[in-house]
Amino acid sequence: MPNLDIDNQGFAQSLWSATATAPAEFPTLEGVEKADVAIVGGGFTGLSTALHLAERGVSVTVLEAREPGFGASGRNGGQIIAGFKHNEVPVGPGLDPDRAARMDRFGDGTAQFTFDLISRLGIDCDAKQGGWAQGAHGDVAMRAIERKAEILGRRGVDLEILSAAETERRLGTNWYPGSLWDPRGGTLQPLNYARGLAEGARKAGATIFTESPVTTVAREGRGWKLTTASGGSVIAEKALFCTNGYSDLFNPIPSLSKSVIPFFSYQIATAPLSDNILKTLLADGVGVSEFRRLLGYFRVDAQGRFIMGARGASDGSMEPPSFDFARARIKQLFPALAEQRMDYFWNGKVAITMDYLPRLIDQGEGLHAAVGWNGRGVAVTTASGPVLADWMMGTSPKELPLPVTPPRPIRFHGLKRKVSSVVALWYDHLDKKERSKPAA
Ligand SMILES: Cc1cc2nc3c(=O)[nH]c(=O)nc-3n(C[C@H](O)[C@H](O)[C@H](O)COP(=O)(O)OP(=O)(O)OC[C@H]3O[C@@H](n4cnc5c(N)ncnc54)[C@H](O)[C@@H]3O)c2cc1C
């Protein structure tokens, strides 16, 4: 069951909350408002969609339960990564080869779209295109990243395979036998980015309400009435839910909450490090995720803190043992940092789908959702804003680069949520089996 206290704590304790610029003030919804499009959720997905709708002259209202960036958007690793989890989006039901290829091309451009948007809006969020690396943990992983470089190369994306020595030089750890280098990626301060997007959307004409969780959704004439716990309502022709891993927090559409599996990811950050230590680490602006199934992801922030993210407790617990996995990853990859003081401990929820692809869901009669970003959302959600705006403005789903599907709640949803810790043990076993050391 979702626990608002845990979600509040995870947000309040984050490094990004501590270092972000002060939030702008937005009103809380009390009366009755009207809009062409109502968006539920003020993360990157909802805010980028609102921005692009408002820029095209559509009247749009965003209803956010807490504040912009309260969900994964304001507490993630801040790594800007191009594309989806797949090297090539797999062909399958609703995904013919042409559509899959369009999705790949769309994914390929998402990191650059994000950097361009940040610079167009002038958002001050420490965005740096320093590159993104994927560390390989052994021979099997090396072959997989080589295959990835080859596949993306055929699409015109230039990725580099780094040797163990070059990986050590760029990432500051000698643990990997090699890595994949993607120059399109980079890092940012995610909460400042969410706040900047909200400000950009407001300036473009969007109306944003905070502390306004939607609790009920009902048909009203030819549109929808969204009622909030703050005592107000919005009547809109169309509604788009962008609630991702937080869809069950207030659960206004239970079938939507069952379209994704929420999964906690944990992060820890050191105190700012000395220049002597920093010069041995990866540069500020470089993001790294591992190829391992139980992956760690790491970077340095603009003030020289080292940040590691990894799995933790499946129930979202903020007790110290929940952060053991991230601590162990630091010790394994960067033994010299293991004794550093850790200043920040926080978590957030990603939304997983069974095929690791996002869902644009047509609930019928103008009720829509865009969820399931699978822990890869900074760039992809941002770049989906104009796509979702097109969809809300009546573009046929066939014309969109992302497929639109009917609601399909995940079968045995409750069970799948529960077995995630058993699956993690199995993944850990496979990762260890595949481990091989860099050549001396
Ligand atoms: C710890 C962590 C680390 C990550 N690291 C990275 C990374 O480095 N790089 C990367 O690309 N991706 C990363 N991700 C994934 C990325 O952050 C997400 O995919 C992305 O932020 C999703 O954005 P969103 O707008 O769809 O959802 P969210 O940002 O989760 O926003 C959903 C919003 O909906 C609101 N909401 C929910 N219910 C209601 C309601 N009933 N009424 C009103 N509002 C409601 C919530 O308050 C929340 O603000 C990470 C995620 C986590 C959790």
The ligand as a Gaussian input file, in Angstrom:
#p B3LYP/6-31G(d) Opt

LIG

0 1
 C       15.425000       7.363000      -7.437000
 C       15.211000       7.525000      -8.918000
 C       16.296000       7.741000      -9.741000
 C       16.124000       7.926000     -11.116000
 N       17.174000       8.283000     -11.892000
 C       16.992000       8.588000     -13.211000
 C       18.044000       9.097000     -13.983000
 O       19.139000       9.345000     -13.484000
 N       17.818000       9.314000     -15.300000
 C       16.590000       9.081000     -15.887000
 O       16.424000       9.290000     -17.092000
 N       15.539000       8.676000     -15.141000
 C       15.713000       8.440000     -13.825000
 N       14.648000       8.069000     -13.055000
 C       13.307000       7.982000     -13.692000
 C       12.675000       9.366000     -13.881000
 O       12.878000      10.148000     -12.758000
 C       11.169000       9.186000     -14.154000
 O       10.978000       8.305000     -15.234000
 C       10.472000      10.486000     -14.481000
 O       10.816000      11.496000     -13.560000
 C        8.973000      10.274000     -14.500000
 O        8.350000      11.538000     -14.627000
 P        6.781000      11.660000     -14.537000
 O        6.465000      13.081000     -14.707000
 O        6.160000      10.711000     -15.494000
 O        6.405000      11.124000     -13.090000
 P        6.725000      11.734000     -11.632000
 O        7.862000      12.660000     -11.682000
 O        6.805000      10.599000     -10.694000
 O        5.473000      12.629000     -11.338000
 C        4.218000      12.106000     -10.999000
 C        3.509000      13.199000     -10.220000
 O        2.137000      12.866000     -10.092000
 C        1.702000      13.397000      -8.867000
 N        0.437000      12.724000      -8.529000
 C        0.244000      11.409000      -8.308000
 N       -1.066000      11.176000      -8.076000
 C       -1.695000      12.369000      -8.165000
 C       -3.050000      12.769000      -8.019000
 N       -4.022000      11.873000      -7.768000
 N       -3.340000      14.081000      -8.158000
 C       -2.378000      14.988000      -8.452000
 N       -1.077000      14.653000      -8.600000
 C       -0.746000      13.363000      -8.460000
 C        2.836000      13.121000      -7.914000
 O        2.790000      13.949000      -6.769000
 C        4.047000      13.383000      -8.800000
 O        4.544000      14.695000      -8.657000
 C       14.801000       7.850000     -11.684000
 C       13.705000       7.619000     -10.852000
 C       13.911000       7.472000      -9.472000
 C       12.712000       7.259000      -8.599000

